[in-house]
Amino acid sequence: MISISDIQNGSYYWETEDPHTNNTETANDFIKNELPPNVDVYFQDENYLEFIFEDGKYYSATIFGNGDFTHHQANFEFIKINNQ
């Protein structure tokens, strides 16, 4: 499972037993199996995500394959801090 330090470092890698047919399937797997429960994905467009942590920090992620259909990668960018 991903940690905040993985996101702050800009990338995360994981493997699956079953191959994924496309990047949208990989993004859905990332949401379901790699993100911790305290993360709210508020926007998804195929393999692009935007999400917020409980601490109010917003990030984006682009999810894609990393060389084959069972190795995957997520690249992150910081968006903003919620000032409420």
ChimeraX attribute file (.defattr): number of C-alpha atoms within 10 A of each C-alpha:
attribute: neighborCount
match mode: 1-to-1
recipient: residues
	/A:1	10
	/A:2	15
	/A:3	12
	/A:4	11
	/A:5	10
	/A:6	15
	/A:7	18
	/A:8	13
	/A:9	12
	/A:10	14
	/A:11	17
	/A:12	20
	/A:13	16
	/A:14	15
	/A:15	14
	/A:16	12
	/A:17	8
	/A:18	9
	/A:19	15
	/A:20	19
	/A:21	11
	/A:22	13
	/A:23	19
	/A:24	17
	/A:25	16
	/A:26	25
	/A:27	27
	/A:28	16
	/A:29	16
	/A:30	19
	/A:31	16
	/A:32	11
	/A:33	12
	/A:34	16
	/A:35	17
	/A:36	14
	/A:37	11
	/A:38	10
	/A:39	16
	/A:40	15
	/A:41	16
	/A:42	10
	/A:43	11
	/A:44	16
	/A:45	10
	/A:46	15
	/A:47	18
	/A:48	18
	/A:49	20
	/A:50	19
	/A:51	18
	/A:52	19
	/A:53	17
	/A:54	10
	/A:55	10
	/A:56	14
	/A:57	15
	/A:58	20
	/A:59	19
	/A:60	21
	/A:61	22
	/A:62	19
	/A:63	26
	/A:64	23
	/A:65	21
	/A:66	14
	/A:67	9
	/A:68	11
	/A:69	18
	/A:70	16
	/A:71	18
	/A:72	23
	/A:73	20
	/A:74	24
	/A:75	17
	/A:76	20
	/A:77	16
	/A:78	14
	/A:79	13
	/A:80	12
	/A:81	13
	/A:82	11
	/A:83	6
	/A:84	4
